[in-house]
Amino acid sequence: MDAEAMDSLRTAARAAADKKAFQIVGLGVSDLTSYTDSLLICSAGSDRQVTAIANEVQRQLKEAGRRPLHVEGERRSDWVLLDYGEFVIHVFTEERRAYYGLDGLWGDAQKLDAVALGINESYPR
């Protein structure tokens, strides 16, 4: 992932944390898939919070000059996917995150720690 994309991923992680997302996890998946370089996965306590987090991530990335290529799930609000090409952001309710198990599915991926994501490790619940 290039430096500009990593800066955008950090912006997304901080935006999610600003709206009280928890269990924020970054994964480097470029060696495992061809459709993106990194994933950012985070949880929210309610459907409304999922929407608030997704909106804040989009707002802050738009201010930084980035727009999503595709957005999925805005109507359901228990899982919103924001595809920025070089990185994909998943915002889940706790229940949906447990159901889909993306953390386990990408278990072989490189983990991006809180320092790399530019967030405080105290954000996870």
C-alpha positions, -999 to +999 in steps of 0.1 A: +000+000+000+014+034-009+018+062+016-012+082+004-035+051+008-021+044+042-028+080+053-064+076+041-067+043+060-055+061+091-080+089+085-108+063+082-097+045+114-096+078+134-130+088+119-145+055+131-129+059+165-143+095+167-178+080+165-169+054+192-163+024+169-147-005+187-126-035+179-110-015+151-088-039+131-066-032+100-055-061+078-030-061+050-045-085+024-025-076-008-007-110-007-040-129-003-064-112-028-063-090-059-092-068-053-077-046-025-046-040-004-061-035+030-093-040+051-105-019+080-130-037+101-148-021+131-179-027+153-207-005+165-233-010+192-264-003+171-276+001+136-277+039+141-241+039+152-231+019+121-247+046+100-230+074+120-196+057+117-199+051+080-211+087+074-182+101+094-156+080+076-170+091+042-171+128+054-135+128+066-122+109+036-141+133+012-124+162+030-091+144+023-100+141-014-111+105-014-145+092-026-157+056-024-159+036-056-189+017-042-210+017-010-231-013+001-256-017+030-266+018+038-303+008+038-298-021+062-274-004+085-262-035+103-232-038+079-219-010+057-191-017+032-171+013+018-149+004-011-121+028-018-102+005-042-069+003-024-088-004+009-122-016+019-139-006+051-165-028+069-186-013+097-207-040+115-230-043+144-215-068+169-240-094+159-232-091+121-195-091+127-197-123+147-220-139+121-198-132+091-165-138+109-143-117+086-116-115+112-113-153+111-117-155+073-087-132+069-067-149+097-036-152+076-035-114+068-009-090+081-024-072+112-021-034+113-018-024+149-033+006+166-001+026+162+000+019+124-037+030+122-030+061+142-056+053+169-055+048+207-056+012+217-082+021+244-109+025+218-119-012+216-145-020+242 
